[in-house]
Amino acid sequence: MDQYEFEKYLENQPKLSGTEAVGRFVKNAFGVDEKLVLPQSYWRYVDWLVEAENVEIDRYIVDCDNERGDRTLSENLMEWLYFDMTERKKAIDPLPDWIKFI
């Protein structure tokens, strides 16, 4: 799926609080500004990782870009962040108070 298709996919998801698609420019693995589009709640999680867990998000995004294969960077980063959340939950590591798991 290309970036346009990924953004259309996000737009067609159920409209719940935090699911609105939001774009931000970041440096990709080539040092070029690239627009990433993620649900607003994922950007909130990125901000939490930086502020509360001191994650070097620029390095995280470059690593994610280097491992994206045929996906867009937005799509791969969304998967990486979801994996991070679920692994933290399994390990009983800190998570933001606003994340609720069923």
C-alpha positions as CSV (number, residue, x, y, z in Angstrom):
1,M,0.0,0.0,0.0
2,D,1.4,3.4,-0.8
3,Q,1.1,6.5,1.4
4,Y,-2.1,7.7,-0.4
5,E,-3.8,4.4,0.1
6,F,-2.7,4.3,3.8
7,E,-4.1,7.7,4.4
8,K,-7.4,6.7,2.7
9,Y,-7.4,3.6,4.9
10,L,-7.1,5.7,8.0
11,E,-9.8,8.1,6.8
12,N,-12.2,5.1,6.4
13,Q,-11.8,3.8,9.9
14,P,-14.6,4.3,12.5
15,K,-14.5,7.9,13.8
16,L,-13.7,7.6,17.4
17,S,-11.8,10.0,19.6
18,G,-8.1,9.9,18.9
19,T,-8.5,8.2,15.5
20,E,-8.3,11.3,13.4
21,A,-5.4,11.1,10.9
22,V,-2.7,13.7,11.7
23,G,0.5,14.3,9.7
24,R,3.9,15.3,10.9
25,F,7.1,15.8,9.1
26,V,10.1,13.7,10.4
27,K,13.5,12.8,9.0
28,N,13.6,9.4,7.3
29,A,16.6,7.1,7.1
30,F,18.0,9.2,4.3
31,G,17.8,12.4,6.3
32,V,14.9,13.7,4.1
33,D,11.8,15.2,5.6
34,E,8.9,12.8,5.1
35,K,5.3,13.3,6.1
36,L,4.0,10.6,8.4
37,V,0.3,10.2,8.9
38,L,-0.9,8.4,11.9
39,P,-4.0,8.4,14.1
40,Q,-3.8,11.2,16.6
41,S,-3.6,8.7,19.5
42,Y,-0.4,7.2,18.1
43,W,1.2,10.7,17.9
44,R,0.1,11.1,21.5
45,Y,1.9,7.8,22.3
46,V,5.0,9.0,20.5
47,D,5.0,12.2,22.5
48,W,4.7,10.2,25.7
49,L,7.6,7.9,24.7
50,V,9.8,11.0,24.3
51,E,8.7,12.8,27.4
52,A,8.2,10.0,29.9
53,E,10.5,7.2,28.6
54,N,13.3,9.3,27.0
55,V,13.0,7.4,23.8
56,E,15.2,8.9,21.0
57,I,12.3,9.1,18.6
58,D,14.5,10.3,15.7
59,R,16.6,7.2,16.0
60,Y,13.5,5.0,16.5
61,I,12.0,6.4,13.3
62,V,15.2,5.9,11.3
63,D,15.4,2.3,12.5
64,C,11.8,1.8,11.6
65,D,12.4,3.2,8.1
66,N,15.4,0.9,7.6
67,E,13.1,-2.1,8.4
68,R,10.0,-1.1,6.5
69,G,10.3,-3.3,3.4
70,D,7.4,-2.7,1.0
71,R,5.4,-0.7,3.5
72,T,5.2,3.1,3.9
73,L,7.1,4.5,6.8
74,S,3.7,5.7,8.3
75,E,2.3,2.1,8.1
76,N,5.4,0.5,9.5
77,L,5.8,3.1,12.4
78,M,2.1,2.5,13.3
79,E,2.8,-1.2,13.6
80,W,6.0,-0.7,15.6
81,L,4.2,1.6,18.0
82,Y,1.4,-0.9,18.5
83,F,3.9,-3.7,19.1
84,D,5.7,-1.5,21.6
85,M,2.4,-0.8,23.5
86,T,1.5,-4.5,23.6
87,E,5.0,-5.6,24.7
88,R,4.9,-3.0,27.5
89,K,1.6,-4.3,28.6
90,K,2.8,-7.9,28.6
91,A,6.0,-6.9,30.6
92,I,4.0,-4.7,33.0
93,D,6.2,-1.8,31.9
94,P,4.9,1.8,32.2
95,L,2.2,2.9,29.8
96,P,0.4,6.2,29.6
97,D,-2.6,6.4,32.0
98,W,-4.9,7.1,29.0
99,I,-4.2,3.8,27.3
100,K,-6.8,1.2,28.1
101,F,-6.5,-2.4,27.1
102,I,-9.4,-4.8,27.2
